[in-house]
Amino acid sequence: MRLLLDTYAFLWWVTDDSQLSTTAREAIGNESNEVFVSAASAWGIAIKTRIGKLKGIPHLLKKYNELIVADNFFTPPHHPPSLPACGKFRLGTQGPV
């Protein structure tokens, strides 16, 4: 089965957060499944880190690419390794993040 994790599912997985359901945790941890993480998640995590919504896990952004590799997750082919840095740029509005 192929799975695409949204930002929170990825965050809950890497932080072992109880908000990730047992069913989701088993599916993500099942080595026969292909688990993808969207490029939008890297960008979203960077923005959330910049505006202070991820205060408890500031290291996550620095280790984003390592975490993807360590868990054998896949990223889309257009997912550049520097994508997490994009969310550090200030854009005039903080948006609905």
RAHUSUL-V832603 format. One record per helix or strand. SS is the DSSP state (H for helix, E for strand). FROM is the first residue (numbers start at 1). LEN is the number of residues. If there is no record, write none. Layout:
SS&FROM&LEN  SS&FROM&LEN
This chain:
E&2&4  H&7&8  H&22&8  E&34&4  H&39&12  H&55&3  H&59&4  H&64&7  E&74&2  H&83&4
